[in-house]
Amino acid sequence: MASVQDQFAPDLLVWIDRDAPEPLRAQLEQALRDAIREGRLHAGTKLPSTRALAGELRLSRGVVVEAYAQLVAEGYLVARQGAPTRVAAVTAAGAADVAPPTRLGATDPDAAAAVAHARRSWIGSATPTYDLRPWAPDLGAFPRTAWASSVRTVLREAPDATLGNHVEPRGAVELRAVLAAYAGRSRGVATDADRMVITGGITGAVSAIGGALRSRGVRRIAIEDPGFTVHRLLLARAGLEVLSMPVDEDGIDVDALAVSDAQAVLVAPAHQYPLGAVLAPERRTALLAWARERDALVIEDDYDGEYRYDREPIGALQGLDPERVVYLGSVSKTLAPALRMGWAALPADLVLDVGLRVTAAGGTPMLDQLTLADFVDRGELDRHLRRMRPVYRGRREALLAAIAEELPDARVVGIAAGLSFTLLVDGLDEAAACVEAGRRGIAVWGLGSFRGEPAEDNPTGLIVGYGALPEAAARRAIAELAAAMSDV
Amino acid sequence: MASVQDQFAPDLLVWIDRDAPEPLRAQLEQALRDAIREGRLHAGTKLPSTRALAGELRLSRGVVVEAYAQLVAEGYLVARQGAPTRVAAVTAAGAADVAPPTRLGATDPDAAAAVAHARRSWIGSATPTYDLRPWAPDLGAFPRTAWASSVRTVLREAPDATLGNHVEPRGAVELRAVLAAYAGRSRGVATDADRMVITGGITGAVSAIGGALRSRGVRRIAIEDPGFTVHRLLLARAGLEVLSMPVDEDGIDVDALAVSDAQAVLVAPAHQYPLGAVLAPERRTALLAWARERDALVIEDDYDGEYRYDREPIGALQGLDPERVVYLGSVSKTLAPALRMGWAALPADLVLDVGLRVTAAGGTPMLDQLTLADFVDRGELDRHLRRMRPVYRGRREALLAAIAEELPDARVVGIAAGLSFTLLVDGLDEAAACVEAGRRGIAVWGLGSFRGEPAEDNPTGLIVGYGALPEAAARRAIAELAAAMSDV
């Protein structure tokens, strides 16, 4: 479709003044020199072909050829036989070299190395040998082929208007309908497409709901402590006072909540993060009674409710009182956090406000929404979960077996569900243990990193996530961890 | 990969109590009836195969077969030979029918009609015959094949860690580097990857920057009036007082700005929205002098700076003073608004705060970011622009020729750039004209819909966008518009 010629005609903004006394060639040279010196033309940028630039600026081609040659001679540009002229990397000393392009999958080994380096810099430090951080599912198992197939379907079949501006603040109705049905059948959520808002993961939902609550006069919200500290920050940013509620092996302490003056609460009843507690049946009842009595809102963070092992399934709290409980789900623990897709099933009077806040923040890309709708509708999400549950169960069992042997004094809690559990170790110096573990190639976090408010008599321990740890590595990882803990 | 069996094993949350006196079959029936009645199982939802559900619940298959049969008899479920059992659409009268699935590209004509209906409901009302609204580029020209190729490349080559959690609040370094180079060469923006933040379109950037300014004590921000009213709302939501500045054919009135007590200003210097003015050279200078004198920030909305026709290119204001001007770009006018991708080139001291706000709102999906990086890096964005510029130029010329003939008294302004211009008509009843135009199948907006504050002596007129209007339709569209205007 594109000719070879137009491959070398990238946009380039250069000013030529035909009324100025300077010759056109000198003007062009100076304009390019200035653009390179002032950082507008970056090292490695391809210049247009001499023919294309001459056409663009209405100059004779010879003028452009000479200007390029002069700048090559000066070290500003680099020309290679059969390749586009590029901007050189001009160092302080004036020496020049071509910067590698950032193209994904570039075949030039230098470029590939630069891309790999850049990737490392934003993905974080070097990959640990054993990654026990509880922050992602098995990314190597992401169903790339099935996802690509849904992307292809959407790009082939979505009408042109799909690509336009969308005034619907809740997101694509296709996705809302599919997710309402999915959340209903798999998690017992009682909602429909009208009361769903598509969000930028659970993060985007918490920010938007925090803002909506603040705007209707809510001042104080309770959260679990230990809990997901990012949520504490998001709610504080939304202008709310955040109250820490204690958590034990039955989940959030509802008695403590009842004597607080919280007007809303954010909880993870299916698998408290990070301790792993399942909210006990009597506390579920008490929590909903509290909400009714205080006219308060419960925000249910169902971040990994799809994973359950030993116990009977427990449905979402939301199903018991849909006008008092907001349900939050996402694909971060089932597919991949980087998809940035979540959903909120809301009481009717919060839908529009939350949707508008999500839209004001930029909204979720429509093609991604339709891709997920197709993916779930074709049963691919169920299929993926069905494939992964036994994998995670196996990892969990291998870890528990290794812990029983290597760390007989540790107490394990929160194993019934999710992708992580907690290892309680009395009197553990968590920071020292994590540093020592890091030295041995184990990435692991202490319970303390999930605390909002320090307390004297808190239990100490480590969180063990198995989203990223292959079953075969469980024994060695725990042996190293045990060695690290005995060294501190 | 998936067996036929597992195709019919979607997740389904059902509670069975082995200690209860009720028979298991009756419990299962009641659980399904309750889930359907309470809206947790939606009409059209596929149930698991009897074999899969029996395995899941540790029941004999016969129990599940009988329960399904009973519920089919009661009208709760619908069974069809060779197809999965589905939840029926139970009406108030108890009659039942299968709700169509929402699957994209479903071959069932009923389902396709339902999807088409749903799409219309969120895309807006019926498509007008002639769409002159200035809100999108030609969506039919979106380079689907080239975009799909970039998606494929990313899904094939991105390392697994790409799919994980990203702690970098600015977005993917690959995309920031590619866009910094692109904005530098094509728009004269002086920045680098470190000072770029990827945002949810310009919308997401304005919200985040508004919040960041408010948090550092800025109280009042000026905007153009008429202008993009959404930005007024976003800035007000961020807690800022929004001051209206008049606009004429040379752009924003910098003298008015100078006598106001604004501490920041949001402007569109390349093509004021909606009037289309290009900020005059002496006003560019005066605006930057104002910013330096007041220690104020200029936010440059370069929403369609890539399109220019008659005039010499004018670079971004940001290139003249990168520490006082924030540059905002996006793909909404070059590719498609639904991609929700934009970028902000920021002064160093704003980068982290804006990035964190974007992240707190949910962030931009990583695969989309890498897709755009690949797309721009392969030269596809330049190629697309090079293809589209003559198309839009042709549409604009056809419209101007038709206007000269059909509306000789109207004055046309703002034609030098962008994808829209303004038709000034003295004493026009804009609302009546737009309604009458709508009756004739023309979607068009009056100048008044872009005003923040009503004023007596404001000029009246209509905005004519040509992103969506084929050249061949220009004459008929303008003839109908002229007829509508003469009728009011």
Interface residues (C-beta under 8 A of the other chain):
Chain A: A2 D6 Q7 A9 P10 D11 L12 L13 V14 W15 A35 E38 G39 R40 L41 H42 G44 T45 K46 P101 T102 R103 L104 G105 V115 A118 R119 S121 W122 I123 G124 T127 W135 A136 L139 G140 F142 R144 W147 A148 V151 R152 T153 V154 L155 R156 E157 A158 P159 D160 A161 T162 L163 G164 N165 H166 V167 E168 A172 V173 E174 A177 V178 A180 A181 Y182 G184 R185 S186 R187 G188 V189 A190 T191 D192 T199 G200 G201 T203 G204 A205 S207 A208 L233 L234 R237 E306 E312 P313 G315 G319 S332 A336 P337 A338 L339 R340 M341 G342 V358 T359 A360 A361 G362 G363 T364 P365 M366 L367 D368 L370 A373 D374 D377 R378 G379 D382 R383 L385 R386
Chain B: A2 D6 Q7 A9 P10 D11 L12 L13 V14 W15 A35 E38 G39 R40 L41 H42 G44 T45 K46 P101 T102 R103 L104 G105 V115 A118 R119 S121 W122 I123 G124 T127 W135 A136 L139 G140 F142 R144 W147 A148 V151 R152 T153 V154 L155 R156 E157 A158 P159 D160 A161 T162 L163 G164 N165 H166 V167 E168 A172 V173 E174 A177 V178 A180 A181 Y182 G184 R185 S186 R187 G188 V189 A190 T191 D192 T199 G200 G201 T203 G204 A205 S207 A208 L233 L234 R237 E306 E312 P313 G315 G319 S332 A336 P337 A338 L339 R340 M341 G342 V358 T359 A360 A361 G362 G363 T364 P365 M366 L367 D368 L370 A373 D374 D377 R378 G379 D382 R383 L385 R386
